[in-house]
């Protein structure tokens, strides 16, 4: 999970602060020393970590914290605000789409950072937004690069323009003309990379940018490269000019140093982050939401967006109605598992739920969901709609059909029955139900 180690370290620092009553300057200085060490261990640029801690210390020494009844909470609030500012502020940086098409985007970066895959991800993202993107194969050196773009383009449902091994700048110019003729309002140029920065790569990118009027230069960098990624971003920006960063493999980066350093070092915002291998695994980078995840506050807005993307409104309303009327059956449970899978699985959802980061994702056995699905799929239509029909003989048949045990079938039925009882209690007394589970009343929750 992204920022896992940093999140754990900061959680420990804030736990110590909460254990104190009033905070002294010595307490804050000691906490900031630990925060700085946590940032450096997360591979954050030294100057960035030093400046960040100095800014937080300066604000934390003020009367707002020192005279507060909840000083630790005030410090956490300041850290959250400064983390958000460090990564770009509350508002996410969007791609500027021209009123007169096409908008031309160029994807650049080192080899192996995921340019081709993320060009297709970006194409699919814009397709969902109602645009008509066109992918362009400008990498004429890497073996099978054109084939790869055509494969992922087909998977994304986005057309690909290719001209074999023609000069990249000529391909780019012809692609823009093609886009104008065929009504493509966004052109995404997939360019060649190198294992390391060299003059030939930079010259080629400059020629492409001279041949066509590029609106956004997006640099694709690997989050797991840490400070190397930041140094690459700095060099590319100085050589060809960069408008934004696409940070890949953030799902595998437990430290997060690149995300926290890149804006401060290059002055260029992160616009998108790759959060998985699938073509749907691309998110707009929201600094405020990411700060919330780092501090264990969750990211409910992204969770809601993922839910909305994976389930249409009518289906969601129907599921909610059946749940409230206590008509929720095994078919509905099966649909919810499918919904959770579309949202990235239980582990991915944990990081977005407030407090979820404290739960060890390794303790969540995703295979158990597959077992439950197998059990439900082994039931007849009548059994799914009315589980009370399932007697010992039927349980043995279901267990045999799903490759599980009768004990596992019984466990699922007990859990389902417990859930139905909870919903009955909620229907009778929503406010009391909320208080019982620490929600302060369901309407407010």
ZIVENNOR-V965272 format. One line per field, one symbol per residue. psi: psi as a letter, one per 20 degrees, with the letter a starting at -180 (. if undefined). Layout:
psi: ???
This chain:
psi: ppjghgggghghghhghhirdqprhhggggghghgghgghhjkqpghggghghggggghhirhhghjqhmhghhggggggghggghiirhpqprpopqhorqppppprrrpjikggghggghghghghijrnqpppnjojgppjgggghhghgghikpqppqkckrphhgggghggggghhjkpippooorqrrhrprhggghghhhghhhqnphpoppoqohiichhgghgggggghgipqhrpoorkhhioigjhghihgghghjpqphqppjahqiimpqpoogghhggghjjiamhghggggghhipqhggghgggghghjkjpahgghghhghghghjjrhghhgiippihiipohiioohhhhhggggggiiqrghhhhniiiorhghghgggghikarhghgggghgggghghgghggghhngghgghhkkikphgh.
